[in-house]
Amino acid sequence: TPAYLEKFPAGLMRQFSFKENEKTGFVNFFSVGNGEEWITPYRAPFGGIECSINTSISTLLNFVTDILAQAKIEGVKKIKISLPPEGYAIDKADLIDEVLLHSGFKIITTELNYHIETNEGKFEQVIAPPERRKISKCLEAGFKCEEEINPNYKQIHKLIVDCRRRKNFPLSMDLENFEKMFVDFPDRYKLFVVKDKTTIIAVAVGVIVSSEILYNFLGS
């Protein structure tokens, strides 16, 4: 989105796009290491090529070939792409993987993805019995989960920082940037909390990736 692209430091973004008939696609890179490396995404967990459904393999191959040619002209020695889980766009993931591998990219890291289908009925009915009992005990104890509409960002940020510090997982995002992502993208970032009466004891930051996907971005 234009708002997201504005977050790129001036002069360090490389944007590529194509249009063939009704098919379109694009990818944005961020230049690091004195210009010797391009990465995507910028300050986000996943990036990569976005394209229309049913884009042909030849179109994508030509697109990636043009990107690599421009990278060579600019003296880029490495391009790193962090792709999303295949479930984000299962109809395009295999195609993009095939094109990148054919173009000389190599897989250096693979990670497990965990997701919950939300179209299989009530949540309590699809989870394992032990987890269902845990939820029942929480409800009986008076805990409640809800979306926090008017959050105290300082309080919530401190809770996340303290929880992660206890587990030796420091949070690199300061309070200013934590609050800023909600202010800049109010339709994308959602904050959920668990309360013991009026005290917040757990939080989860969700990112609306699409109309079908809510990504659990950060929590404690």
Long-range contacts (C-beta under 8 A, 24 or more apart in sequence): 3-184, 3-185, 4-185, 7-42, 7-43, 7-184, 8-42, 13-42, 14-38, 14-70, 16-63, 16-66, 16-67, 16-70, 18-59, 18-62, 18-63, 20-55, 20-56, 20-59, 22-52, 23-51, 23-52, 23-54, 23-55, 23-56, 23-59, 24-51, 24-52, 25-49, 25-50, 25-51, 25-52, 25-55, 25-59, 25-60, 25-63, 26-50, 26-51, 27-67, 29-79, 31-76, 33-78, 35-74, 35-75, 35-76, 36-75, 36-76, 36-77, 36-78, 37-76, 37-77, 37-78, 37-79, 37-80, 38-71, 38-76, 38-78, 38-79, 38-80, 39-79, 39-80, 39-81, 39-82, 40-80, 40-81, 40-82, 41-82, 45-82, 45-84, 45-215, 45-217, 46-82, 46-83, 46-84, 46-85, 46-88, 47-81, 47-82, 47-83, 47-84, 48-81, 48-82, 48-83, 48-84, 48-96, 49-81, 49-96, 51-92, 51-96, 53-91, 53-92, 55-92, 55-95, 57-95, 57-98, 57-99, 60-95, 60-96, 60-99, 61-99, 61-102, 61-103, 64-99, 64-100, 64-103, 65-103, 68-103, 68-104, 79-105, 81-105, 84-209, 85-113, 85-115, 86-113, 87-113, 87-115, 87-213, 88-209, 88-210, 88-213, 138-194, 141-196, 142-196, 142-197, 143-194, 143-195, 143-196, 143-201, 144-194, 144-195, 145-192, 145-193, 145-194, 145-195, 146-192, 146-193, 146-195, 147-190, 147-191, 147-192, 147-193, 148-191, 148-192, 148-193, 148-200, 148-203, 151-182, 151-191, 151-193, 153-178, 153-179, 153-182, 155-200, 156-191, 156-193, 156-200, 156-203, 159-200, 159-203, 159-220, 160-203, 160-218, 160-219, 160-220, 162-220, 163-220, 164-220, 173-218, 189-217, 190-214
